[in-house]
Amino acid sequence: MLRRALKQRLAALAAAVLVPAVALGASVTTADSAGDPGPSRATSVVRTDNGLVRGVAADRADRFLGLPYAAPPVRELRFAPPAAPASWKGVRQAVHQSPACPQFQPSGIREEQAVSEDCLYLDLYRPSGTRPGARLPVMVWFHGGANTQGTGVIYGGGTMAAKTGVIVISVNYRLGALGFLAHAALSAVTPGGSGNYGRMDQLASLNWVRDNIARFGGDPGNVTIYGQSAGGSGVCDLLAMPSARGLFDQAVVQSSHCLSERPSLSAGEQSGVTFAKEVGCTDRATVVTCLRKAWPGTLVAHQDDYLGNSKVGGSLLPKSFEQAFTDGSWNAVPVMTGNTRSENRLGSESLADLTAEGYEKLVRESYGDRAERVLRLYPPAKYTSPWDALTQIRTDAQRACPNQRAAQLISSKAAVYRYEFNDPTSPTLYGFAIPGKDMSNAHSAELAYLFDFTLGERPLTAQQEKLSDQMMRYWGAFAHNGKPVVKGAPAWPEYDADRPVMQLRTAGASKVITTYAADHHCDFWLG
């Protein structure tokens, strides 16, 4: 039933990208409109490089929504680096969010979310009344979604801005084939190489911040980039990207790690040939024009016919993070990184009815000569169900322990702060609850605690709001000075030989643990 529902949502999204772009003056649901922000008023006018803008002030935060950081990536700008946005006359009313970028998978937005290729906009949140010259720290958020789905507009930053004295910016960037398709013909017309248009968008947003943020009261010399899942991978790529040097000062990698492999540009280009043929672009002389004219729904339908993710090997991203880190060419900054306690509860829905016999069979098929040890470390009797045991195996093997390894490596050259989100009451994402299964601490569980988030299964409780407050203040402190030091909260030490990890819990139970590696059997998985 879940698979059928997801297929239906994907079909609906494929159809949705066929409609014209939503005008920014139209009524669009915003990340802050899910809950009434209270009485609002117009902000002062701010001058950007492209024209004057006026936002809306409510609930202790100013919101400037739908600010263009690049031109619409349509027609000749599809499968091309982001171009500068057009300038305008008069005052732009920055009071409505942009559409999401076209979705290539079905579960990253709600059904009513507007979608368009004209999507390269950002939302900016600052404490109410901030004036030019305030020099507030800036936090630039890149959303997750496997580089195929999601949008920046579901991550409201008003509460974080008001509580912590930072400016929060949430960015849309191109997804799926529109953001990550590589092809030799596209590389020939793309400075830096094809396959990384989404990363180019993220870089363009940082250049916009550098050029404009001071007039909003931000400090271009104190910028934190942060992202979760695929957004965290984007942060890792920016840490390795030569052209991103000097554009940020701290980095936060959530539920991702910087040592995951990326396909090479050449491999991506080869897969792009297959994709182009499936789309109907077979003439080498006209393949670029053909791809730029292809119906968006056709591109969505063939999402599985090319190598996704960013590509390593062009001048934009000549090296992977690990290569750049090893030779010292990476953009060295303090790093905060972590994960949720049971990441892989999300993404394992198809196995919800797994039996004990099926569990043992799947473990033996998956882990070969290591299976006996895996079964001893993760006996089903220790968990609420065979499904829960399997999700913890996958969490530890695929996320928790690789994150540990990456933190150990980075801490040899930079300050690192590690966390584990562990609220056994946390809600999951909208549409992902499984009847009878514990979905707490799954992938993305921390997002509702850091943002005015509109893709959660349910609102936070009063106890969870207290943890949310603590987490926002930790993240905000890190943005202020590169250290998550918060008065009245448990001290968060730098990651060192003792491997301290801040475990974030409700009911005032957050504490530093040194048992993370043992809890996740990392000696086994990394051995």
NUTORMI-862593 format. One record per residue (C-alpha): residue in one letter; z, x, y. Coordinates in steps of 0.25 Angstrom, whole numbers, plus 5000, padded with zeros to 4 digits. Layout:
N
AZXY/...
This chain:
527
M500050005000/L500350115010/R499050185007/R498350055009/A499050035022/L498750175027/K497250165023/Q497150035031/R497850105043/L496850215042/A495650115042/A496250045054/L496350185061/A494950225058/A494450095064/A495350115076/V494750245081/L493450175082/V493950095095/P493750155109/A494850235115/V496050155120/A496050165135/L497350225140/G497650115150/A497650015138/S498949975131/V499350075121/T500650085113/T501450205117/A502450285110/D503550235120/S503150085119/A503650055105/G505050045112/D505149995126/P505350115135/G505950035146/P505550015160/S504450105164/R503850155177/A502750245181/T502950395182/S502550485193/V501050535193/V500750665186/R499550745189/T498850805176/D497650895176/N496750775174/G497350675184/L498650595188/V499450525177/R500650425178/G501550385166/V502650295164/A504150315164/A505150245155/D506350275148/R506650405154/A505250465151/D503950475158/R502750445149/F501350495152/L500450435141/G499050455137/L498850585145/P497450645141/Y497550795138/A496050795133/A494850715134/P494550605124/P494050685111/V492850595109/R491250605108/E490950755111/L492450785112/R492750735098/F492850865089/A493050945101/P494151025109/P494950925118/A494350925132/A495050905145/P495350765149/A494550695160/S495250685174/W495550555180/K495750505194/G496950425198/V498250415190/R498150395175/Q499250295170/A499750375158/V500550255152/H499750225139/Q499650315127/S498250355122/P497750315108/A498050395096/C496950485091/P496150435079/Q496950425067/F496450495054/Q497550445045/P498250305046/S499750325048/G499950405061/I499950285071/R500250135071/E499150035069/E499149995083/Q498950135089/A497650145097/V496750265092/S495650335099/E494850465100/D495250465114/C496650515111/L496950655117/Y498150605126/L499650645127/D500850575130/L501850635139/Y503350605141/R504350665151/P505750635156/S505650525167/G505450575181/T505050715176/R504350785188/P503350905189/G504151035188/A505150985179/R504651085168/L505151005156/P504851055142/V503650985136/M503450945121/V502050915116/W502050835103/F500850835093/H501050715083/G500850725068/G499950645058/A499250755049/N498250775061/T497650645057/Q498550535063/G499650505073/T499650515088/G500450565099/V500650425106/I501750385095/Y502650495100/G503350455113/G504150565120/G504850485130/T506250495124/M506150645121/A505650675135/A506850595141/K507950645132/T507550795132/G506850825145/V505550865139/I504050815141/V503550765128/I502050755126/S501350685113/V499950725111/N498750655104/Y497750745097/R496550725088/L496750695073/G496050695060/A494550745060/L494550725076/G495650825077/F495450925065/L494050915060/A493351055059/H491851075057/A490951195060/A490151115069/L491351075077/S491951215077/A490651255083/V490851165095/T492351175096/P493051295102/G494151345093/G493551275081/S493551135076/G494651065067/N495751075078/Y495450975088/G496750915087/R497451045089/M496551065101/D497050935106/Q498450985105/L498151115112/A497451035123/S498750945125/L499551075127/N498551125137/W498750995144/V500251005144/R500151145150/D499251105161/N499950965165/I501350965160/A502051025172/R501550905181/F502350815171/G503550905173/G503350985160/D503451135158/P502151195153/G502951315149/N503851235139/V503051155129/T503451125115/I502351075105/Y502850995094/G502250915083/Q502550845069/S501750855056/A500250885060/G500750895075/G501751005070/S500551075064/G499851065077/V501051135083/C500851245073/D499451255076/L499751265091/L500751375087/A499551455081/M498551415092/P498151535102/S497751435113/A499051365112/R499851485116/G500751455128/L500551305128/F501951285121/D503251345120/Q503951275108/A503451205095/V503951105086/V503351085072/Q503850955065/S503550925051/S502451025050/H502451185048/C501651295054/L501251355040/S500451245035/E498951285032/R497851245041/P496351235036/S495451345042/L494351305052/S493251345042/A493851255031/G493951145041/E492551155045/Q492051145031/S492851015029/G492250965042/V490950975036/T491350875025/F492050785035/A490750785044/K489850745032/E490850635028/V490750585043/G489250585042/C489050715051/T488150795042/D487150865052/R487650995056/A486950995069/T487550865073/V488950865066/V489750885079/T489050765086/C489150685073/L490650705072/R490950675086/K490150545085/A490750505071/W491550365071/P493050395072/G493250305060/T492350395051/L493050525055/V494450455051/A493850405038/H493450555034/Q494750615038/D494950675024/D493650745024/Y494050875032/L495150975033/G496150915043/N497250995051/S496951105061/K496051225057/V496351365058/G495251465061/G494651435075/S495051495088/L495951375091/L496851395079/P496351535073/K497651555065/S498651465058/F500051465063/E500451555051/Q499351655055/A499751655069/F501151665067/T501051785058/D500151865067/G500951825079/S499951745087/W500651615086/N501251545098/A502651575096/V503651475101/P504951415096/V504751315085/M505551195080/T505051145066/G505551055056/N505250935047/T505850805041/R506750805029/S505850725020/E504450745026/N503550705015/R504150565013/L503050535023/G501750555016/S502150525002/E502050375003/S501050364991/L502150414982/A503250324985/D503250264971/L503250394964/T504050394951/A504950494945/E503850524935/G502750534946/Y503650624954/E503750724943/K502350714940/L501950734954/V502850854956/R502350924944/E500850904949/S501150954963/Y502051074960/G501551124947/D502451234941/R503451214952/A503651064949/E504851084940/R505651154951/V505151044961/L505650934952/R507051004951/L507151024966/Y506750874968/P507250794957/P506950644960/A508350604957/K508750674970/Y507850584978/T507750444981/S506450434973/P505350524967/W504550494980/D505650554988/A505850674979/L504350704981/T504350684996/Q505450784997/I504650884988/R503450874997/T504350885010/D504951015005/A503651075000/Q502751035010/R503551025023/A505051065023/C504851205017/P503551245023/N504251205037/Q505351295033/R504451415030/A503751395043/A505051395051/Q505451515044/L504151585048/I504151545062/S505651575064/S505251725062/K504551725075/A505051605083/A506251515085/V506151405075/Y507051275075/R507051195062/Y507351055059/E507350955048/F507350805052/N508250735042/D508650585045/P508750505032/T508550385040/S507350415048/P506150315049/T504750355044/L503450335051/Y502850195053/G502150155040/F502750255031/A503950185026/I504050175011/P504850055006/G506050114998/K505750255002/D506550345011/M505550395022/S506650455031/N506450605035/A504950595032/H503850665039/S503850615054/A505250555053/E505750645065/L504650595075/A505450465078/Y506550545082/L505750635092/F504850535099/D504750395103/F503950375091/T503150255087/L502750275073/G504150265066/E504450175056/R505650115064/P506450155076/L507650255075/T509050205073/A510150245083/Q510550365074/Q509150415073/E509050405088/K510150505089/L509450595080/S508150575088/D508950605101/Q509450735095/M508050775090/M507350745103/R508350835110/Y508150945100/W506650945102/G506850935117/A507751055117/F506751135109/A505651095120/H506551145131/N506951285126/G506451305112/K507751275106/P508251145100/V509651155107/V510251015111/K511651005116/G512550925107/A511550935095/P511751025083/A511251165086/W509951195081/P509751345077/E508551425077/Y507951435063/D508351575057/A508751635044/D509751525041/R508551425042/P509351325050/V508651185051/M509151075061/Q509250945052/L509050825061/R509850705056/T510450575062/A511850535065/G512150675072/A511950745058/S510850845063/K511250985059/V510751125055/I510451145041/T510151275033/T509851205020/Y508451155024/A507751255014/A508651215002/D508551065006/H507051075004/H506951174993/C506151275002/D506451394993/F505651324982/W504551274991/L504351404999/G504651494987/
